[in-house]
Protein backbone atom coordinates (compact mmCIF):
# COMPACT_ATOMS: atom_id res chain seq x y z
CA UNK A 1 0.00 0.00 0.00
CA UNK A 2 2.80 2.37 0.86
CA UNK A 3 4.59 1.58 -2.40
CA UNK A 4 1.48 2.43 -4.39
CA UNK A 5 1.11 5.75 -2.58
CA UNK A 6 4.78 6.57 -3.17
CA UNK A 7 4.40 5.74 -6.86
CA UNK A 8 1.32 7.97 -7.12
CA UNK A 9 3.18 10.86 -5.48
CA UNK A 10 6.10 10.42 -7.89
CA UNK A 11 3.75 10.34 -10.89
CA UNK A 12 1.95 13.49 -9.71
CA UNK A 13 5.24 15.31 -9.14
CA UNK A 14 6.54 14.30 -12.57
CA UNK A 15 3.31 15.48 -14.16
CA UNK A 16 3.47 18.80 -12.34
CA UNK A 17 7.11 19.27 -13.34
CA UNK A 18 6.27 18.45 -16.97
CA UNK A 19 3.46 21.02 -17.03
CA UNK A 20 5.72 23.63 -15.40
CA UNK A 21 8.51 23.01 -17.91
CA UNK A 22 6.05 23.19 -20.82
CA UNK A 23 4.52 26.40 -19.44
CA UNK A 24 7.94 28.04 -19.04
CA UNK A 25 8.96 26.81 -22.52
CA UNK A 26 5.86 28.53 -23.98
CA UNK A 27 6.01 31.76 -21.94
CA UNK A 28 9.76 32.46 -21.71
CA UNK A 29 10.43 33.20 -25.43
CA UNK A 30 7.45 35.57 -25.53
CA UNK A 31 8.71 37.34 -22.41
CA UNK A 32 12.25 37.60 -23.79
CA UNK A 33 11.20 38.73 -27.27
CA UNK A 34 8.78 41.34 -25.90
CA UNK A 35 11.67 43.17 -24.25
CA UNK A 36 12.44 46.39 -26.16
CA UNK A 37 16.21 45.76 -26.19
CA UNK A 38 15.72 42.34 -27.82
CA UNK A 39 14.49 43.75 -31.15
CA UNK A 40 17.88 43.14 -32.76
CA UNK A 41 18.11 39.57 -31.46
CA UNK A 42 14.96 38.11 -32.94
CA UNK A 43 13.41 38.32 -36.42
CA UNK A 44 10.02 37.31 -34.97
CA UNK A 45 7.82 39.80 -33.17
CA UNK A 46 5.07 38.34 -31.01
CA UNK A 47 1.81 40.29 -30.87
CA UNK A 48 1.30 41.62 -27.36
C-alpha distance matrix in Angstrom:
0.0 3.8 5.4 5.2 6.4 8.7 10.0 10.8 12.6 14.4 15.5 16.7 18.6 20.1 21.2 22.8 24.5 25.8 27.3 28.8 30.4 31.7 33.1 34.8 36.1 37.7 39.1 40.2 43.1 44.4 44.4 46.2 48.7 49.6 50.9 54.7 55.2 53.0 55.6 57.0 53.7 52.5 54.5 52.1 52.4 49.6 50.8 49.8
3.8 0.0 3.8 5.4 5.1 6.1 8.6 9.9 10.6 12.3 14.2 15.4 16.5 18.3 19.9 21.1 22.5 24.3 25.8 26.9 28.5 30.2 31.5 32.9 34.4 36.2 37.3 38.2 41.2 42.7 42.4 44.0 46.7 47.6 48.7 52.5 52.9 50.9 53.6 55.0 51.6 50.7 52.9 50.6 50.8 48.1 49.4 48.4
5.4 3.8 0.0 3.8 5.4 5.1 6.1 8.6 9.9 10.5 12.2 14.2 15.3 16.4 18.3 19.9 20.9 22.4 24.4 25.6 26.7 28.4 30.1 31.4 32.6 34.5 36.0 36.8 39.5 41.2 41.2 42.6 45.2 46.4 47.5 51.3 51.5 49.3 52.0 53.2 49.7 48.7 50.8 48.7 49.2 46.6 48.1 47.3
5.2 5.4 3.8 0.0 3.8 5.4 5.1 6.2 8.7 9.9 10.5 12.3 14.2 15.3 16.4 18.3 19.9 20.9 22.6 24.3 25.6 26.9 28.5 30.2 31.3 32.9 34.5 35.6 38.3 39.8 40.0 41.6 44.0 45.1 46.5 50.3 50.7 48.4 50.9 52.3 48.9 47.6 49.6 47.2 47.6 44.8 46.2 45.4
6.4 5.1 5.4 3.8 0.0 3.8 5.4 5.1 6.2 8.7 9.9 10.6 12.3 14.2 15.3 16.5 18.3 19.9 21.2 22.5 24.2 25.7 26.9 28.5 30.1 31.6 32.8 34.0 36.9 38.2 38.1 39.9 42.4 43.2 44.5 48.3 48.9 46.8 49.4 50.9 47.6 46.5 48.5 46.1 46.3 43.4 44.7 43.6
8.7 6.1 5.1 5.4 3.8 0.0 3.8 5.4 5.1 6.2 8.6 9.9 10.6 12.3 14.2 15.3 16.4 18.3 20.1 21.0 22.4 24.3 25.6 26.9 28.3 30.3 31.4 32.2 35.2 36.7 36.5 38.0 40.7 41.7 42.8 46.6 46.9 44.8 47.5 48.8 45.5 44.5 46.8 44.5 44.9 42.2 43.7 42.7
10.0 8.6 6.1 5.1 5.4 3.8 0.0 3.8 5.4 5.1 6.2 8.6 9.9 10.5 12.2 14.2 15.2 16.3 18.4 19.9 20.9 22.4 24.2 25.7 26.7 28.5 30.1 31.0 33.7 35.3 35.5 36.9 39.4 40.6 41.9 45.7 46.0 43.7 46.2 47.5 44.0 42.9 44.9 42.6 43.2 40.6 42.1 41.4
10.8 9.9 8.6 6.2 5.1 5.4 3.8 0.0 3.8 5.4 5.1 6.1 8.6 9.8 10.5 12.2 14.1 15.2 16.5 18.2 19.9 21.0 22.4 24.3 25.5 27.0 28.4 29.7 32.5 33.7 33.9 35.7 38.1 39.0 40.5 44.3 44.9 42.6 45.1 46.6 43.3 42.0 43.9 41.4 41.6 38.8 40.1 39.3
12.6 10.6 9.9 8.7 6.2 5.1 5.4 3.8 0.0 3.8 5.5 5.1 6.1 8.6 9.8 10.5 12.2 14.1 15.4 16.4 18.2 19.9 20.9 22.4 24.1 25.7 26.8 27.8 30.8 32.1 31.9 33.7 36.3 37.1 38.3 42.1 42.6 40.6 43.2 44.7 41.5 40.4 42.6 40.2 40.3 37.6 38.9 37.8
14.4 12.3 10.5 9.9 8.7 6.2 5.1 5.4 3.8 0.0 3.8 5.5 5.1 6.1 8.5 9.8 10.4 12.1 14.2 15.2 16.3 18.2 19.8 20.9 22.2 24.2 25.5 26.3 29.1 30.7 30.7 32.1 34.7 35.9 37.0 40.8 41.1 38.8 41.5 42.8 39.4 38.4 40.6 38.4 38.8 36.3 37.9 37.1
15.5 14.2 12.2 10.5 9.9 8.6 6.2 5.1 5.5 3.8 0.0 3.8 5.5 5.1 6.1 8.6 9.9 10.4 12.3 14.2 15.3 16.4 18.2 19.9 20.8 22.5 24.2 25.3 27.9 29.4 29.8 31.3 33.6 34.8 36.3 40.1 40.5 38.1 40.5 41.9 38.5 37.2 39.1 36.7 37.2 34.5 36.0 35.4
16.7 15.4 14.2 12.3 10.6 9.9 8.6 6.1 5.1 5.5 3.8 0.0 3.8 5.5 5.1 6.1 8.6 9.8 10.6 12.2 14.2 15.3 16.4 18.3 19.8 21.1 22.4 23.8 26.6 27.7 27.9 29.8 32.1 32.9 34.5 38.3 38.9 36.7 39.1 40.8 37.6 36.3 38.2 35.7 35.7 32.9 34.1 33.2
18.6 16.5 15.3 14.2 12.3 10.6 9.9 8.6 6.1 5.1 5.5 3.8 0.0 3.8 5.4 5.1 6.1 8.5 9.9 10.4 12.1 14.1 15.2 16.4 18.0 19.9 20.9 21.7 24.7 26.2 26.0 27.6 30.2 31.2 32.3 36.2 36.6 34.5 37.1 38.6 35.4 34.4 36.6 34.3 34.4 31.8 33.3 32.2
20.1 18.3 16.4 15.3 14.2 12.3 10.5 9.8 8.6 6.1 5.1 5.5 3.8 0.0 3.8 5.5 5.1 6.1 8.6 9.8 10.4 12.1 14.1 15.3 16.2 18.2 19.8 20.6 23.2 24.9 25.2 26.5 28.9 30.2 31.6 35.3 35.6 33.2 35.7 37.0 33.6 32.4 34.5 32.3 32.8 30.3 32.1 31.5
21.2 19.9 18.3 16.4 15.3 14.2 12.2 10.5 9.8 8.5 6.1 5.1 5.4 3.8 0.0 3.8 5.4 5.0 6.2 8.6 9.9 10.6 12.2 14.3 15.2 16.5 18.2 19.7 22.2 23.5 24.0 25.7 27.8 28.9 30.6 34.4 35.0 32.6 34.8 36.4 33.1 31.6 33.5 30.9 31.2 28.5 29.9 29.4
22.8 21.1 19.9 18.3 16.5 15.3 14.2 12.2 10.5 9.8 8.6 6.1 5.1 5.5 3.8 0.0 3.8 5.4 5.2 6.1 8.6 9.9 10.4 12.3 14.1 15.3 16.3 17.7 20.7 21.7 21.7 23.7 26.1 26.8 28.3 32.1 32.9 30.7 33.1 34.9 31.8 30.5 32.5 30.0 29.9 27.1 28.4 27.4
24.5 22.5 20.9 19.9 18.3 16.4 15.2 14.1 12.2 10.4 9.9 8.6 6.1 5.1 5.4 3.8 0.0 3.8 5.5 5.0 6.1 8.5 9.7 10.5 12.0 14.2 15.2 15.8 18.7 20.4 20.3 21.7 24.3 25.4 26.7 30.5 30.8 28.6 31.2 32.6 29.3 28.3 30.6 28.3 28.6 26.1 27.9 27.0
25.8 24.3 22.4 20.9 19.9 18.3 16.3 15.2 14.1 12.1 10.4 9.8 8.5 6.1 5.0 5.4 3.8 0.0 3.8 5.4 5.2 6.1 8.5 10.0 10.4 12.3 14.2 15.2 17.5 19.2 19.8 21.2 23.3 24.7 26.3 30.1 30.5 27.9 30.1 31.5 28.2 26.8 28.7 26.3 26.8 24.4 26.3 25.9
27.3 25.8 24.4 22.6 21.2 20.1 18.4 16.5 15.4 14.2 12.3 10.6 9.9 8.6 6.2 5.2 5.5 3.8 0.0 3.8 5.5 5.1 6.0 8.6 9.7 10.5 12.1 13.9 16.4 17.3 18.0 20.0 21.9 22.8 24.7 28.4 29.3 26.9 28.9 30.7 27.7 26.0 27.8 25.1 25.1 22.3 23.8 23.1
28.8 26.9 25.6 24.3 22.5 21.0 19.9 18.2 16.4 15.2 14.2 12.2 10.4 9.8 8.6 6.1 5.0 5.4 3.8 0.0 3.8 5.5 5.0 6.1 8.5 9.9 10.4 11.6 14.6 15.8 15.7 17.6 20.0 20.8 22.3 26.1 26.8 24.6 27.0 28.8 25.8 24.6 26.8 24.3 24.1 21.5 23.1 22.1
30.4 28.5 26.7 25.6 24.2 22.4 20.9 19.9 18.2 16.3 15.3 14.2 12.1 10.4 9.9 8.6 6.1 5.2 5.5 3.8 0.0 3.8 5.5 5.2 6.0 8.6 9.9 10.3 12.8 14.7 15.0 16.2 18.5 20.0 21.4 25.1 25.4 22.9 25.3 26.7 23.4 22.2 24.5 22.3 22.7 20.5 22.6 22.1
31.7 30.2 28.4 26.9 25.7 24.3 22.4 21.0 19.9 18.2 16.4 15.3 14.1 12.1 10.6 9.9 8.5 6.1 5.1 5.5 3.8 0.0 3.8 5.5 5.0 6.2 8.6 10.0 11.9 13.3 14.5 16.0 17.6 19.0 21.0 24.6 25.3 22.6 24.5 26.1 23.0 21.2 22.9 20.4 20.8 18.3 20.3 20.1
33.1 31.5 30.1 28.5 26.9 25.6 24.2 22.4 20.9 19.8 18.2 16.4 15.2 14.1 12.2 10.4 9.7 8.5 6.0 5.0 5.5 3.8 0.0 3.8 5.4 5.2 6.1 8.3 10.8 11.4 12.1 14.3 16.1 16.8 18.9 22.5 23.6 21.2 23.2 25.2 22.4 20.7 22.6 19.8 19.5 16.6 18.2 17.5
34.8 32.9 31.4 30.2 28.5 26.9 25.7 24.3 22.4 20.9 19.9 18.3 16.4 15.3 14.3 12.3 10.5 10.0 8.6 6.1 5.2 5.5 3.8 0.0 3.8 5.4 5.1 5.5 8.6 10.0 9.9 11.5 13.9 15.0 16.4 20.2 20.8 18.5 20.9 22.7 19.8 18.5 20.9 18.6 18.4 16.1 18.1 17.3
36.1 34.4 32.6 31.3 30.1 28.3 26.7 25.5 24.1 22.2 20.8 19.8 18.0 16.2 15.2 14.1 12.0 10.4 9.7 8.5 6.0 5.0 5.4 3.8 0.0 3.8 5.8 5.8 7.2 9.4 10.5 11.3 13.0 14.9 16.7 20.2 20.6 17.7 19.8 21.2 18.1 16.5 18.6 16.3 16.8 14.8 17.4 17.4
37.7 36.2 34.5 32.9 31.6 30.3 28.5 27.0 25.7 24.2 22.5 21.1 19.9 18.2 16.5 15.3 14.2 12.3 10.5 9.9 8.6 6.2 5.2 5.4 3.8 0.0 3.8 6.0 6.7 7.4 9.4 11.1 12.0 13.3 15.8 19.2 20.2 17.4 18.9 20.9 18.1 16.0 17.5 14.7 14.7 12.1 14.2 14.3
39.1 37.3 36.0 34.5 32.8 31.4 30.1 28.4 26.8 25.5 24.2 22.4 20.9 19.8 18.2 16.3 15.2 14.2 12.1 10.4 9.9 8.6 6.1 5.1 5.8 3.8 0.0 3.8 5.8 5.4 6.2 8.7 10.2 10.7 12.9 16.5 17.8 15.5 17.3 19.7 17.3 15.5 17.5 14.7 13.9 11.2 13.0 12.2
40.2 38.2 36.8 35.6 34.0 32.2 31.0 29.7 27.8 26.3 25.3 23.8 21.7 20.6 19.7 17.7 15.8 15.2 13.9 11.6 10.3 10.0 8.3 5.5 5.8 6.0 3.8 0.0 3.8 5.4 5.0 6.1 8.5 9.9 11.2 14.9 15.5 13.1 15.5 17.4 14.7 13.6 16.2 14.1 13.7 12.0 14.4 13.7
43.1 41.2 39.5 38.3 36.9 35.2 33.7 32.5 30.8 29.1 27.9 26.6 24.7 23.2 22.2 20.7 18.7 17.5 16.4 14.6 12.8 11.9 10.8 8.6 7.2 6.7 5.8 3.8 0.0 3.8 5.4 5.0 5.9 8.3 10.1 13.4 13.8 10.8 12.7 14.4 11.7 10.0 12.5 10.4 10.5 9.3 12.4 12.6
44.4 42.7 41.2 39.8 38.2 36.7 35.3 33.7 32.1 30.7 29.4 27.7 26.2 24.9 23.5 21.7 20.4 19.2 17.3 15.8 14.7 13.3 11.4 10.0 9.4 7.4 5.4 5.4 3.8 0.0 3.8 5.5 5.2 5.9 8.8 11.9 13.5 10.9 12.2 14.8 12.8 10.9 12.7 9.9 8.7 6.6 9.1 8.8
44.4 42.4 41.2 40.0 38.1 36.5 35.5 33.9 31.9 30.7 29.8 27.9 26.0 25.2 24.0 21.7 20.3 19.8 18.0 15.7 15.0 14.5 12.1 9.9 10.5 9.4 6.2 5.0 5.4 3.8 0.0 3.8 5.6 5.3 6.8 10.5 11.9 10.2 12.3 15.0 13.2 12.3 14.8 12.6 11.1 9.4 11.3 9.9
46.2 44.0 42.6 41.6 39.9 38.0 36.9 35.7 33.7 32.1 31.3 29.8 27.6 26.5 25.7 23.7 21.7 21.2 20.0 17.6 16.2 16.0 14.3 11.5 11.3 11.1 8.7 6.1 5.0 5.5 3.8 0.0 3.8 5.5 5.6 9.1 9.4 7.1 9.8 11.9 9.8 9.5 12.7 11.4 10.6 10.2 12.9 12.2
48.7 46.7 45.2 44.0 42.4 40.7 39.4 38.1 36.3 34.7 33.6 32.1 30.2 28.9 27.8 26.1 24.3 23.3 21.9 20.0 18.5 17.6 16.1 13.9 13.0 12.0 10.2 8.5 5.9 5.2 5.6 3.8 0.0 3.8 5.4 7.8 8.7 5.8 7.1 9.7 8.1 6.8 9.4 7.9 6.9 7.2 10.2 10.3
49.6 47.6 46.4 45.1 43.2 41.7 40.6 39.0 37.1 35.9 34.8 32.9 31.2 30.2 28.9 26.8 25.4 24.7 22.8 20.8 20.0 19.0 16.8 15.0 14.9 13.3 10.7 9.9 8.3 5.9 5.3 5.5 3.8 0.0 3.8 6.2 8.6 7.3 8.1 11.5 11.0 9.9 11.9 10.0 7.5 7.0 8.6 7.6
50.9 48.7 47.5 46.5 44.5 42.8 41.9 40.5 38.3 37.0 36.3 34.5 32.3 31.6 30.6 28.3 26.7 26.3 24.7 22.3 21.4 21.0 18.9 16.4 16.7 15.8 12.9 11.2 10.1 8.8 6.8 5.6 5.4 3.8 0.0 3.8 5.6 5.5 7.5 10.5 10.3 10.6 13.2 12.3 10.3 10.6 12.2 10.9
54.7 52.5 51.3 50.3 48.3 46.6 45.7 44.3 42.1 40.8 40.1 38.3 36.2 35.3 34.4 32.1 30.5 30.1 28.4 26.1 25.1 24.6 22.5 20.2 20.2 19.2 16.5 14.9 13.4 11.9 10.5 9.1 7.8 6.2 3.8 0.0 3.8 5.5 6.0 9.2 10.3 11.0 13.1 12.9 10.7 11.9 13.1 12.2
55.2 52.9 51.5 50.7 48.9 46.9 46.0 44.9 42.6 41.1 40.5 38.9 36.6 35.6 35.0 32.9 30.8 30.5 29.3 26.8 25.4 25.3 23.6 20.8 20.6 20.2 17.8 15.5 13.8 13.5 11.9 9.4 8.7 8.6 5.6 3.8 0.0 3.8 5.6 7.3 8.4 10.3 13.0 13.7 12.4 14.2 16.1 15.5
53.0 50.9 49.3 48.4 46.8 44.8 43.7 42.6 40.6 38.8 38.1 36.7 34.5 33.2 32.6 30.7 28.6 27.9 26.9 24.6 22.9 22.6 21.2 18.5 17.7 17.4 15.5 13.1 10.8 10.9 10.2 7.1 5.8 7.3 5.5 5.5 3.8 0.0 3.8 5.4 5.2 6.7 9.8 10.4 9.9 11.8 14.4 14.4
55.6 53.6 52.0 50.9 49.4 47.5 46.2 45.1 43.2 41.5 40.5 39.1 37.1 35.7 34.8 33.1 31.2 30.1 28.9 27.0 25.3 24.5 23.2 20.9 19.8 18.9 17.3 15.5 12.7 12.2 12.3 9.8 7.1 8.1 7.5 6.0 5.6 3.8 0.0 3.8 5.5 5.9 7.6 8.7 8.0 10.9 13.1 13.9
57.0 55.0 53.2 52.3 50.9 48.8 47.5 46.6 44.7 42.8 41.9 40.8 38.6 37.0 36.4 34.9 32.6 31.5 30.7 28.8 26.7 26.1 25.2 22.7 21.2 20.9 19.7 17.4 14.4 14.8 15.0 11.9 9.7 11.5 10.5 9.2 7.3 5.4 3.8 0.0 3.8 5.8 7.5 10.0 10.6 13.8 16.4 17.5
53.7 51.6 49.7 48.9 47.6 45.5 44.0 43.3 41.5 39.4 38.5 37.6 35.4 33.6 33.1 31.8 29.3 28.2 27.7 25.8 23.4 23.0 22.4 19.8 18.1 18.1 17.3 14.7 11.7 12.8 13.2 9.8 8.1 11.0 10.3 10.3 8.4 5.2 5.5 3.8 0.0 3.8 7.0 9.1 10.4 13.1 16.3 17.4
52.5 50.7 48.7 47.6 46.5 44.5 42.9 42.0 40.4 38.4 37.2 36.3 34.4 32.4 31.6 30.5 28.3 26.8 26.0 24.6 22.2 21.2 20.7 18.5 16.5 16.0 15.5 13.6 10.0 10.9 12.3 9.5 6.8 9.9 10.6 11.0 10.3 6.7 5.9 5.8 3.8 0.0 3.8 5.4 7.3 10.1 13.5 15.2
54.5 52.9 50.8 49.6 48.5 46.8 44.9 43.9 42.6 40.6 39.1 38.2 36.6 34.5 33.5 32.5 30.6 28.7 27.8 26.8 24.5 22.9 22.6 20.9 18.6 17.5 17.5 16.2 12.5 12.7 14.8 12.7 9.4 11.9 13.2 13.1 13.0 9.8 7.6 7.5 7.0 3.8 0.0 3.8 6.6 9.9 13.0 15.5
52.1 50.6 48.7 47.2 46.1 44.5 42.6 41.4 40.2 38.4 36.7 35.7 34.3 32.3 30.9 30.0 28.3 26.3 25.1 24.3 22.3 20.4 19.8 18.6 16.3 14.7 14.7 14.1 10.4 9.9 12.6 11.4 7.9 10.0 12.3 12.9 13.7 10.4 8.7 10.0 9.1 5.4 3.8 0.0 3.8 6.4 9.6 12.3
52.4 50.8 49.2 47.6 46.3 44.9 43.2 41.6 40.3 38.8 37.2 35.7 34.4 32.8 31.2 29.9 28.6 26.8 25.1 24.1 22.7 20.8 19.5 18.4 16.8 14.7 13.9 13.7 10.5 8.7 11.1 10.6 6.9 7.5 10.3 10.7 12.4 9.9 8.0 10.6 10.4 7.3 6.6 3.8 0.0 3.8 6.5 8.9
49.6 48.1 46.6 44.8 43.4 42.2 40.6 38.8 37.6 36.3 34.5 32.9 31.8 30.3 28.5 27.1 26.1 24.4 22.3 21.5 20.5 18.3 16.6 16.1 14.8 12.1 11.2 12.0 9.3 6.6 9.4 10.2 7.2 7.0 10.6 11.9 14.2 11.8 10.9 13.8 13.1 10.1 9.9 6.4 3.8 0.0 3.8 6.2
50.8 49.4 48.1 46.2 44.7 43.7 42.1 40.1 38.9 37.9 36.0 34.1 33.3 32.1 29.9 28.4 27.9 26.3 23.8 23.1 22.6 20.3 18.2 18.1 17.4 14.2 13.0 14.4 12.4 9.1 11.3 12.9 10.2 8.6 12.2 13.1 16.1 14.4 13.1 16.4 16.3 13.5 13.0 9.6 6.5 3.8 0.0 3.8
49.8 48.4 47.3 45.4 43.6 42.7 41.4 39.3 37.8 37.1 35.4 33.2 32.2 31.5 29.4 27.4 27.0 25.9 23.1 22.1 22.1 20.1 17.5 17.3 17.4 14.3 12.2 13.7 12.6 8.8 9.9 12.2 10.3 7.6 10.9 12.2 15.5 14.4 13.9 17.5 17.4 15.2 15.5 12.3 8.9 6.2 3.8 0.0
